[in-house]
Amino acid sequence: MSKFCTKCGKKLEEGQKCDCEKNQKEKVASTTSSIDVNSYINSYIEIVKGIFTKPVNTIKKFATSDHFILGIIALILNSMISGIFLYCVSKEAMGSFTNLMGGYNSLLLGTTSIEIPFFKTFLYGILFMIVGFAVTALMIYLIAGSMMKDKIDIKKAFSLVGVCSVFTTVTTIAAILLTYLSIKIMIIVLLIAGIFYLTYLYQGIEEVTEINKNKLAYVFVPAISIATFVVVYILPKILF
């Protein structure tokens, strides 16, 4: 005698179990995953808009523990763009050097050009940026959270650095284009972008922590200094 599933009405053979619940769970999981991806994309676009128009409000909204994954995505995207930028700058600089050497290039170097490996240069760019951002976030957490007993946690620290990095992501894309137009303007754009990043990071520390304003510099300056020291001095010694 045929049986039917009490939940979906599907006809079942003797001893057969219906798989409607399993299929429903997979469908819900797939839908949830799709919603999460769209949510991250929309949130990132909102940060891009807000970091230029309402930076403080944007930092307050997204520099939270709940947006930790979004912060990590922002840092990874920034690092990838920086890797492409490093390759473009290296290739353009080497091209300019080759042209400058002119007819002496083949005599001195034994070749008419020097190839810049994309993958290796790209990875170096990613690594330097990831380490710099990670050390900055860790120092903010350790100094503000552990030493000054603020309530900031590691996820919030990474979210803060991630949100602030979005500004430099956009400006680095512009710098890639400027590399082939004007090196001088490109350098100016990067310097200005760096100043904005540091300013937003300082404001962000003020917004997401309860540290006395008179002590904010004792969080900001050591965090940036240590991160810079690691990236400029320690990391090159390890890699090269």
LUMLUM-127110 format. One record per atom (N, C-alpha, C): residue in one letter; x, y, z. Coordinates in steps of 0.02 Angstrom, whole numbers, padded with zeros to 5 digits, always signed. Layout:
# residues N
aXYZ...
***
This chain:
# residues 240
m+00043-00060+00000m+00000+00000+00000m+00044+00062+00000s+00031+00106-00046s+00071+00167-00053s+00059+00214+00005k+00113+00248+00023k+00109+00298+00076k+00126+00367+00047f+00107+00418+00082f+00121+00486+00060f+00154+00525+00117c+00199+00570+00097c+00233+00612+00147c+00182+00659+00179t+00183+00662+00244t+00134+00705+00280t+00150+00779+00274k+00210+00795+00248k+00231+00865+00244k+00226+00894+00174c+00244+00854+00124c+00241+00880+00055c+00192+00843+00011g+00167+00785+00035g+00118+00747-00004g+00147+00702-00056k+00214+00696-00058k+00247+00654-00108k+00231+00581-00095k+00218+00543-00152k+00204+00472-00146k+00267+00434-00129l+00265+00390-00080l+00323+00354-00056l+00312+00279-00063e+00367+00244-00079e+00364+00171-00081e+00370+00144-00010e+00359+00081-00003e+00361+00049+00062e+00431+00057+00093g+00437+00087+00151g+00500+00096+00186g+00540+00157+00163q+00516+00191+00111q+00552+00250+00085q+00540+00311+00129k+00592+00351+00140k+00586+00413+00178k+00589+00472+00131c+00549+00520+00145c+00546+00580+00102c+00606+00626+00117d+00634+00656+00064d+00692+00700+00073d+00673+00773+00066c+00609+00789+00076c+00586+00858+00066c+00617+00906+00116e+00627+00882+00179e+00656+00926+00230e+00728+00943+00212k+00766+00893+00189k+00836+00904+00169k+00841+00953+00111n+00799+00944+00061n+00799+00989+00003n+00780+01060+00023q+00734+01066+00070q+00712+01131+00093q+00768+01167+00129k+00805+01130+00171k+00861+01159+00207k+00916+01182+00159e+00930+01142+00107e+00981+01161+00058e+00959+01223+00019k+00894+01227+00004k+00868+01284-00031k+00874+01348+00010v+00858+01341+00075v+00863+01399+00121v+00935+01421+00128a+00981+01372+00134a+01052+01388+00141a+01078+01423+00079s+01057+01399+00021s+01078+01430-00042s+01052+01501-00047t+00990+01511-00027t+00959+01578-00029t+00994+01625+00019t+01009+01599+00080t+01043+01640+00131t+01112+01661+00107s+01148+01614+00075s+01215+01630+00049s+01211+01685-00003s+01160+01681-00046s+01152+01732-00098s+01137+01800-00067i+01096+01800-00015i+01078+01862+00019i+01140+01893+00051d+01183+01850+00081d+01243+01875+00114d+01290+01909+00064v+01298+01877+00006v+01342+01906-00045v+01316+01974-00067n+01251+01977-00080n+01221+02041-00100n+01228+02093-00045s+01221+02070+00017s+01227+02116+00073s+01296+02145+00078y+01347+02103+00069y+01417+02127+00071y+01430+02176+00015i+01405+02161-00045i+01416+02205-00102i+01383+02273-00090n+01321+02271-00067n+01285+02334-00054n+01317+02374+00002s+01340+02340+00053s+01372+02374+00109s+01438+02406+00087y+01476+02370+00045y+01539+02397+00022y+01527+02459-00021i+01478+02456-00064i+01461+02514-00106i+01441+02573-00063e+01404+02558-00009e+01383+02611+00037e+01444+02643+00072i+01493+02601+00089i+01554+02628+00119i+01592+02672+00070v+01596+02650+00007v+01631+02689-00044v+01600+02758-00050k+01534+02760-00051k+01500+02825-00055k+01509+02866+00009g+01500+02833+00065g+01501+02868+00129g+01569+02892+00151i+01622+02855+00133i+01689+02874+00157i+01712+02939+00125f+01682+02959+00069f+01699+03022+00037f+01652+03078+00058t+01590+03062+00075t+01540+03114+00090t+01527+03122+00165k+01519+03065+00200k+01506+03066+00272k+01551+03015+00307p+01617+03028+00308p+01664+02978+00334p+01653+02957+00406v+01639+03005+00450v+01631+02989+00521v+01569+02945+00531n+01513+02964+00499n+01452+02925+00505n+01461+02854+00477t+01498+02850+00422t+01511+02785+00390t+01554+02742+00435i+01604+02771+00465i+01647+02733+00511i+01608+02708+00571k+01567+02751+00600k+01526+02732+00658k+01479+02674+00641k+01453+02674+00580k+01404+02623+00560k+01437+02556+00546f+01494+02557+00513f+01523+02494+00489f+01583+02469+00529a+01613+02511+00570a+01670+02489+00611a+01645+02456+00675t+01612+02400+00666t+01584+02362+00723t+01604+02289+00716s+01596+02252+00770s+01612+02181+00770s+01569+02143+00721d+01507+02165+00712d+01460+02132+00667d+01483+02136+00594h+01524+02186+00577h+01547+02195+00509h+01619+02172+00500f+01641+02125+00542f+01709+02100+00539f+01725+02070+00470i+01681+02027+00445i+01692+01996+00380i+01696+02048+00325l+01653+02098+00328l+01654+02152+00279l+01720+02189+00282g+01746+02200+00343g+01810+02233+00351g+01867+02194+00321i+01865+02127+00330i+01916+02084+00302i+01913+02086+00225i+01852+02085+00198i+01843+02089+00125i+01873+02154+00099a+01860+02209+00135a+01886+02274+00114a+01962+02274+00114l+01993+02243+00164l+02066+02241+00169l+02095+02198+00113i+02064+02142+00099i+02088+02098+00045i+02083+02132-00022l+02026+02166-00034l+02017+02201-00097l+02069+02257-00105n+02081+02293-00051n+02132+02346-00052n+02201+02317-00068s+02217+02261-00037s+02282+02230-00047s+02291+02206-00119m+02238+02179-00148m+02241+02155-00217m+02252+02213-00265i+02215+02268-00254i+02224+02328-00296i+02294+02355-00288s+02320+02353-00227s+02389+02377-00214s+02440+02333-00249g+02427+02268-00253g+02471+02223-00289g+02475+02239-00363i+02417+02254-00392i+02414+02274-00463i+02451+02341-00472f+02440+02387-00425f+02474+02452-00429f+02550+02444-00426l+02574+02402-00381l+02646+02391-00374l+02676+02365-00439y+02640+02319-00471y+02664+02292-00535y+02666+02346-00589c+02613+02385-00593c+02609+02438-00644c+02665+02489-00634v+02676+02510-00572v+02728+02559-00558v+02797+02530-00573s+02808+02467-00553s+02873+02435-00565s+02887+02429-00640k+02836+02408-00677k+02844+02399-00749k+02857+02466-00783e+02820+02517-00763e+02828+02584-00793e+02896+02613-00775a+02918+02603-00714a+02983+02629-00692a+03039+02595-00730m+03033+02529-00739m+03084+02492-00776m+03084+02513-00849g+03025+02526-00877g+03021+02549-00945g+03054+02617-00954s+03044+02660-00906s+03075+02727-00909s+03150+02721-00903f+03173+02676-00860f+03245+02665-00852f+03277+02639-00916t+03241+02593-00948t+03266+02564-01011t+03272+02618-01065n+03221+02660-01070n+03223+02714-01119n+03279+02763-01105l+03290+02776-01039l+03342+02823-01019l+03411+02797-01038m+03420+02733-01030m+03485+02703-01046m+03498+02703-01122g+03444+02700-01161g+03450+02704-01233g+03495+02651-01262g+03542+02672-01302g+03586+02626-01337g+03634+02591-01291y+03645+02617-01231y+03692+02585-01184y+03660+02527-01146n+03593+02522-01151n+03558+02471-01111n+03581+02400-01127s+03586+02385-01191s+03605+02317-01210s+03678+02302-01190l+03720+02353-01191l+03790+02344-01173l+03798+02332-01099l+03763+02372-01058l+03771+02368-00985l+03733+02311-00954l+03674+02297-00980l+03631+02247-00949l+03627+02182-00989g+03652+02184-01050g+03651+02124-01091g+03583+02108-01120t+03537+02153-01115t+03470+02143-01142t+03439+02210-01157t+03388+02210-01197t+03355+02272-01215t+03300+02290-01166s+03280+02244-01123s+03227+02258-01075s+03230+02209-01017i+03201+02227-00962i+03197+02184-00904i+03123+02170-00889e+03105+02107-00888e+03036+02089-00876e+03020+02090-00801i+02964+02120-00784i+02940+02121-00714i+02890+02065-00706p+02903+02015-00664p+02856+01959-00655p+02791+01983-00622f+02736+01973-00656f+02673+01997-00629f+02654+01962-00564f+02654+01895-00565f+02628+01858-00508f+02668+01871-00445k+02735+01871-00451k+02777+01882-00393k+02768+01953-00366t+02767+02002-00410t+02759+02072-00389t+02690+02082-00358f+02640+02052-00389f+02571+02056-00364f+02566+02027-00293l+02597+01970-00281l+02595+01938-00215l+02632+01980-00163y+02689+02010-00183y+02726+02053-00137y+02682+02112-00115g+02648+02142-00164g+02604+02198-00148g+02550+02179-00099i+02519+02121-00112i+02466+02097-00067i+02494+02085+00003l+02551+02051+00006l+02580+02034+00071l+02598+02095+00112f+02629+02144+00081f+02648+02204+00117f+02587+02240+00146m+02534+02245+00106m+02474+02281+00129m+02438+02242+00184i+02431+02177+00174i+02397+02135+00224i+02433+02138+00291v+02499+02132+00289v+02538+02136+00351v+02530+02204+00384g+02534+02257+00343g+02527+02325+00370g+02460+02336+00403f+02407+02316+00370f+02340+02324+00398f+02330+02281+00460a+02354+02219+00457a+02345+02172+00513a+02382+02197+00575v+02444+02219+00567v+02482+02245+00624v+02449+02307+00653t+02424+02351+00609t+02389+02412+00632t+02329+02393+00675a+02288+02347+00650a+02228+02326+00687a+02247+02293+00753l+02297+02250+00752l+02319+02216+00813l+02345+02265+00865m+02383+02315+00843m+02411+02365+00889m+02355+02407+00920i+02306+02426+00879i+02249+02464+00905i+02214+02424+00959y+02204+02359+00944y+02170+02316+00993y+02212+02307+01056l+02277+02295+01049l+02319+02282+01107l+02327+02345+01150i+02339+02402+01117i+02352+02463+01155i+02287+02489+01186a+02234+02494+01145a+02171+02521+01170a+02135+02471+01215g+02132+02408+01192g+02095+02358+01229g+02130+02330+01289s+02190+02305+01278s+02226+02271+01333s+02260+02319+01381m+02293+02371+01354m+02332+02416+01396m+02288+02471+01427m+02242+02499+01387m+02200+02553+01413m+02131+02529+01435k+02121+02464+01432k+02060+02432+01458k+01996+02458+01425d+02001+02474+01361d+01940+02493+01325d+01903+02430+01304k+01839+02438+01285k+01797+02381+01267k+01806+02358+01195i+01849+02391+01157i+01859+02372+01087i+01885+02300+01083d+01858+02260+01036d+01883+02192+01026d+01920+02188+00960i+01950+02131+00947i+01992+02123+00887i+01952+02129+00823k+01889+02106+00824k+01847+02110+00764k+01832+02183+00748k+01817+02222+00799k+01802+02293+00787k+01864+02329+00761a+01922+02311+00786a+01984+02343+00764a+01996+02330+00690f+01986+02267+00668f+01994+02251+00598f+01941+02284+00555s+01880+02288+00580s+01827+02322+00543s+01843+02395+00533l+01870+02427+00585l+01889+02497+00581l+01942+02508+00527v+01995+02469+00529v+02048+02476+00479v+02021+02461+00409g+01977+02412+00404g+01948+02394+00340g+01906+02450+00310v+01865+02482+00350v+01823+02537+00326v+01867+02595+00303c+01918+02612+00342c+01962+02667+00324c+02002+02652+00261s+02016+02588+00249s+02056+02569+00190s+02019+02579+00125v+01953+02583+00128v+01913+02590+00066v+01932+02654+00029f+01946+02707+00066f+01965+02770+00034f+02028+02760-00008t+02078+02726+00019t+02140+02715-00018t+02131+02664-00074t+02082+02620-00068t+02068+02574-00122t+02047+02612-00185v+02000+02659-00176v+01976+02699-00232v+02032+02742-00261t+02070+02774-00217t+02123+02818-00241t+02180+02779-00273t+02191+02717-00252t+02243+02676-00283t+02223+02656-00354i+02159+02644-00364i+02135+02631-00432i+02149+02691-00477a+02136+02751-00450a+02151+02812-00488a+02226+02818-00500a+02266+02798-00450a+02339+02802-00457a+02365+02755-00511i+02333+02697-00519i+02352+02650-00572i+02345+02683-00641l+02290+02718-00650l+02278+02753-00713l+02328+02810-00722l+02342+02845-00668l+02388+02902-00671l+02460+02881-00683t+02476+02818-00667t+02544+02792-00678t+02565+02800-00751y+02516+02793-00796y+02531+02797-00868y+02520+02868-00896l+02498+02913-00853l+02485+02982-00876l+02535+03031-00846s+02542+03029-00780s+02587+03075-00746s+02609+03047-00679i+02673+03028-00674i+02699+03000-00612i+02695+03051-00555k+02708+03114-00571k+02708+03166-00519k+02638+03173-00488i+02587+03176-00531i+02519+03182-00506i+02499+03119-00467m+02522+03062-00491m+02507+02999-00457m+02535+02999-00386i+02597+03023-00378i+02628+03026-00312i+02590+03074-00267i+02569+03130-00294i+02530+03179-00254i+02464+03149-00231v+02431+03113-00276v+02367+03081-00259v+02377+03030-00203l+02431+02990-00207l+02444+02940-00156l+02460+02972-00088l+02497+03027-00089l+02514+03061-00027l+02451+03089+00006i+02408+03120-00034i+02346+03148-00007i+02301+03091+00019a+02298+03036-00018a+02258+02979+00004a+02284+02951+00070g+02350+02949+00078g+02379+02925+00140g+02361+02969+00199i+02361+03035+00187i+02343+03082+00240i+02270+03073+00261f+02227+03064+00210f+02156+03052+00225f+02147+02987+00264y+02182+02935+00244y+02176+02870+00278y+02195+02877+00351l+02251+02910+00365l+02274+02919+00434l+02225+02962+00474t+02198+03014+00441t+02149+03057+00475t+02087+03019+00493y+02062+02979+00445y+02001+02940+00458y+02013+02887+00511l+02073+02858+00512l+02089+02808+00562l+02090+02839+00631y+02119+02898+00637y+02120+02933+00701y+02049+02949+00724q+02008+02975+00677q+01939+02990+00694q+01901+02926+00713g+01917+02872+00678g+01884+02809+00692g+01900+02783+00762i+01963+02788+00782i+01981+02767+00849i+01943+02807+00901e+01935+02871+00887e+01897+02914+00933e+01824+02894+00937e+01795+02873+00879e+01724+02856+00877e+01708+02788+00906v+01751+02738+00895v+01734+02669+00915v+01761+02650+00983t+01800+02694+01015t+01825+02681+01082t+01800+02734+01130e+01809+02721+01194e+01790+02769+01246e+01852+02799+01279i+01907+02797+01244i+01970+02823+01270i+01968+02899+01274n+01996+02925+01327n+02000+02998+01335n+02037+03029+01276k+02010+03084+01251k+02039+03116+01192k+02112+03135+01202n+02131+03149+01264n+02200+03167+01277n+02248+03108+01268k+02220+03047+01266k+02262+02987+01260k+02256+02953+01192l+02217+02981+01147l+02207+02949+01082l+02273+02943+01043a+02315+02994+01048a+02378+02993+01012a+02422+02935+01035y+02414+02914+01097y+02455+02859+01124y+02431+02791+01098v+02375+02790+01065v+02352+02730+01030v+02370+02735+00956f+02354+02792+00927f+02362+02803+00855f+02436+02801+00833v+02477+02841+00865v+02548+02847+00844v+02586+02781+00851p+02583+02746+00908p+02619+02682+00912p+02593+02630+00862a+02527+02628+00852a+02499+02580+00805a+02526+02590+00734i+02526+02652+00711i+02551+02669+00644i+02627+02660+00641s+02661+02680+00693s+02735+02675+00694s+02758+02603+00691i+02727+02560+00732i+02747+02490+00733i+02730+02456+00667a+02671+02470+00640a+02651+02442+00575a+02700+02463+00520t+02719+02526+00520t+02767+02552+00470t+02835+02518+00478f+02857+02511+00540f+02922+02479+00554f+02922+02406+00529v+02868+02371+00541v+02863+02301+00520v+02865+02296+00443v+02827+02339+00410v+02822+02336+00337v+02885+02360+00303v+02914+02414+00328v+02972+02445+00295v+03038+02412+00314y+03044+02387+00375y+03109+02361+00398y+03109+02284+00406i+03062+02257+00444i+03064+02186+00460i+03043+02142+00401l+02987+02158+00369l+02962+02116+00315l+03011+02110+00256p+03042+02165+00234p+03091+02158+00180p+03150+02114+00198k+03171+02116+00262k+03226+02073+00283k+03207+01999+00280i+03144+01986+00294i+03120+01916+00291i+03114+01892+00219l+03087+01936+00176l+03074+01916+00107l+03135+01918+00063f+03178+01968+00075f+03235+01978+00030f+03302+01963+00064
***
